């Protein structure tokens, strides 16, 4: 039954423009449905962001303790260097976790977004290479954090650009084979 008041639009799942007094309007629900990410893709996107955040937190923990070791040298050099090796391995583990998250994120993005993320990572890596020397001098124990951050940024750019290139060439091959 139709209500006696208000406009009555047909409930279709099409993306047609509705005309109301000369103005074309797209229904908001249809516009949202058109741009919605599939469920599996959105889950992978959320998981990849969580993995990258976890990796950065691990690097942050290692950086905190390595920065503390810059200021406090122990009496026994064996204990000091064992602590430096331990926290350096923590930051290295954070790099691997971040890169795993970058691989998952690169699989979600299309090739254009992957290329943009790769270029952004290169610019961020260049900034880290320049300004990171002031925060983490390489002759102190916290210098490992500098190299870990460089590994994350340039590794992420390599991941995004390589996955984007693979997607681009697979799309090109798929379209050229379909035209013949």
N, C-alpha and C positions, 0 to 999 in steps of 0.2 A: 504494500500500500504506500501511496505517496503522501507525504505530509502536505498540509494545506498552505504552508508558508515556506519561504526560502527557496533558493534555486535548487533544481533537481538535475544533477549531472549524472550521466551514466557512469557506473563503477566499472571501468575497464582497466586493464593493465597495459595500456598502450601509452606511448609518449607523445600523443598528439597535443597540439596547442588548442586550448579552448578559447573561444572568442566570447568576450563579454563586453558589450557596448563598444566595439571597435578595438579593444585592447586584448592582446594575446597574453595568456597567463598559463604557466605550467603549474600543475598542482604540486604542492610541496612534497607530498608523500611520494609521488612518482619521480621527482627530481632526486630525492634522497635515495630511492630504490635504484635509480640508474647509476649513481655514483658509489653505491655501497660495495665494500670489499667482500669477497666470499669469506665464509666462516673460517675455513682452513688457513687462508692467507692472513686473515687478521690475527688468528691465534699464533701463527709463525712470526708475524710482525711483532706482536707483544712479547713473545718469548725471546726473540732476538734482541729487542731493546733491553729486556731484563738481564740477558746474558752479558751484553756489553756493559750495562751499569754495574753488574757484579764484578766484572773484570776490572773496571776502573776503580771500584771500591777496594779490591785486592791490591791494586797498584798503589792506591792511597795509603793503605795500611803499611805496606812496605816502605813507602816514601817517608811516612811519619817516623818509623823506627830508624831508618837509615839517616834521616836528618838529625835525630837525637844522637846517633853514633858519631856524627860529625863533631859534635860539641863535647862528647864524653868518651875519652879514650880510657880503656881499662888498664890496670896495672899489668895484667898478664896479656901479652900480645896474642897468645893462642886463643883465649876466650874472645878477645876483640875481633879477630879475623874470622872465627867461627860464627859469631853473631852477624858479621858483615855478609858472609857467604849465605847464611840462612835467610836473611831478609832480602838479599839480592835474588835468591831463588824464588822467594814469594812474589817479588815484582815480575820476574820472568814468567811465573805461572799466570799472573794477571794478564800479561800480554797474550798468552795462548788462549785464555778465556775470551778476551776481547776480540781476537781474530776469529774465533769460532762463532761469536755473535755476529761479526761482520759478514761471514760467509752466509749465515742464515738470513740476514737482512738483504744481502745482495741477491739471494734467490727470490725474495719477495718483490723486489723492485723491477721495473722494466728497464730496458737498456738505456733509455735517455736519463732516467733518474739515477741509474748506476754510474753513468759517465759523470753526471753532475756531482754525485757523492764522491767519486774518485778525484775530481778536480778540487773539490772543497777539502778533501783530506790532504792533498798535496800542498795547498796553501796553508793549512793548519800545521802540517809537518814542517814547512819552511819557517813558520813563526816559532814553532817549538825549537827548531834548530838554532835560531838566532837568539830568542829571549830565554830559552831554557838554560843556557850557559850562565846566566846571571842568577838563576834560582838554584841550580844544581851544578856546582863546579865539579868538573870531571876528575879532579885529583883528590876529592873527598869520597867517602863511602856513598854519599847520596848521588854520585855521578852515575851509578847504575840506573837510577830512576830516569835520568836524562836519556840514556840509551833505550830504556824500556818505552818511554813515550815516543821516541823516534821510531822504534819498531812498530808500535801500535799505529801511528799515523801513516807512515809510509807503507806498512803492511796492509792497512785498510784501503789505501788508494790502489794498491796492486790488486787486491781482492775485488774491489768494485769495478775497476776498469777491465780486468780479465773476465769477470762474469758478464759484464755489460757487452764486451766484445763477442763472447760466445753466443749470447742471446741475439745480438745484432746479426751475426753471420748465419745463425740457424734460421732466423726470420727471412733473411735474404735468400738462402737456399730453398726454404719452403715455398716462398713466393715465386722464384724462378722455375722450380719444378712444376708448380701448379699452372703456369702459363703455357708450358710446352704441350 
